[in-house]
Amino acid sequence: MSEMRAARYDRYGPPEVLYEGTLPKPVAGPGEVLVRVHATSVNGGELSGRAGKLKLVTGRKFPKGIGVDIAGEIAEVGSSVRHLAVGDRVWGTMPHLTFGAAAEYVAVRPRQLSYAPEGIDLIQAAALPGVGTTAITALRDKIGLRSGERLLVRGAAGGVGSVAVQLGHALGAHVTALAGAKTLDLVRELGADEAHDYRTTGPAALGPFDAVLDTVGTGLSAYHRLLSPGGRMVSIAFDADRPLSSLGAVLASGVHGSRRIRFFTGNPLHRLFADLAGYVERGAVRPVIDTVHPLSGIAAAHRALESGGVRGKHVIRVLKEG
């Protein structure tokens, strides 16, 4: 059995526990496809998982893989798969609460993928699947954002936030962005009508809003109070260091009628990836990439995301250059 390169870790801990190792190359089952991964990217939940903050989900069996986003080409098609062929450019994510996309090959069911959008390469495409489908689910499906509404995006320069600003603009909302001072230029470029430094502009200086998208996960009640009657708030993050109090704020919000906080973890499937590709091909959404790292630089990518001040996504190029 041939082997492949993959990012691994043998214990929970800081970014330095990550390394480039090898493991057997997977084989596509009858209802699966084998994807030759060109690139993946780093998402916030992976940091918590690697650090051991989500052990109820990730378990205690090692070594473990890392990575959720998939951008690559079909290398092998299972016997019962009909609509995908070897060589097709695809993107998507690993199944819900499953990691391992930072590897040369992954075997997944076709529902985890769609055709990658035309007009961008697969390295760029890797920045979008998880965060893009999360933004669509939050703004279009959970909030039901309408043209002319006032939207606040908290964490607007990060992975989900940078897509949410673009999508909110495309849906016709008036977008207010909260981000770090060094990234205000970026969020304005992406379509924010107003951009504020979160360090100097607190919730008391903002509002009211018809919709709030929170990607930070702390201080939710203060932002919940900014909602106008009938306003909707979605949080796609929680404080991993204080999970009970963070989740408690979300659960308690259910008694506040329509002015509630909705909390979800993404579980995107084929239709959402196809919808996201459509937004990209129409020019409404573009990938925002901070840095492209080699697979051997996976630890550096995690360290950079943890340090903050990110402009978009840290992408891991799996495919060797040349």
Secondary structure, DSSP 4 states (H G I P E B T S, - for coil): --EEEEEEESSS-SGGGEEEEEEEPP---TT-EEEEEEEEE--HHHHHHHHTTTHHHH-S-SSEE---EEEEEEEEE-TT--S--TT-EEEEEPSTT----SBSEEEE-GGGEEEPPTTS-HHHHTTSHHHHHHHHIIIIIII---TT-EEEEETTTSHHHHHHHHHHHHTT-EEEEEE-GGGHHHHHHTT-SEEEETTT--GGG---EEEEEESS-SSHHHHHTTEEEEEEEEE----TTSHHHHHHHHHHGGGSTTS-EEE------HHHHHHHHHHHHTTS----EEEEEEGGGHHHHHHHHHH----SEEEEE-SPP-
